[in-house]
Amino acid sequence: MKIYTKTGDKGYTSLIGGTRVPKHHLRIESYGTVDELNSYIGLIRDQDISANDKDMLKQIQDRLFTIGSSLAADPEKSKMVIPDLYPEDIELLEKEMDRMNETLPELRHFILPGGSNAISYCHVARCVCRRAERLSVHLAEESTVDEKVNIYLNRLSDYLFTLARMIGYSDKVPENQWIPRK
């Protein structure tokens, strides 16, 4: 099988279900941004972080493929069975954040991204996740989007922020606190 099809050369692509849309379509932007996020999650997994965090991030990558499939499907025409996102997927993110927050010092300042590559990659992924959420919320105003997709993306950005803090704490990297000028 060839990787190139030449069917997108004129700026259009197909959704799951066969509908052709321009490559700048909001649905394409939505799942493309989720794909970008997934790549950054892979970059975080490649860092020197705990095995537990690596396992959790692999699960997140799987859920992001589920979300991407959901966003890539034409809700009116797709007959393909798409994997489901479950409430337990969202709860897992919340439980992991609660677990990390039991160890972390209380958050008293805004945090500037940085401190190590792993911390910075978490912050980049958090920003891309917020963009994916904004696009998905926008898409939901125009078309059908599983409500759990937007909730998951919202929790995931919080998880990535908390993970950045936890990695720094574990590696004894001081938090980069934002202290506004007076």
Secondary structure, DSSP 8 states (H G I E B T S, - for coil): --S--STTTTSEEE-BTS-EEETT-HHHHHHHHHHHHHHHHHHHHTSS--HHHHHHHHHHHHHHHHHHHHHHB-TTT--S------HHHHHHHHHHHHHHHHHS----SEE-S-SSHHHHHHHHHHHHHHHHHHHHHHHHHHS---HHHHHHHHHHHHHHHHHHHHHHHHTT----EE----
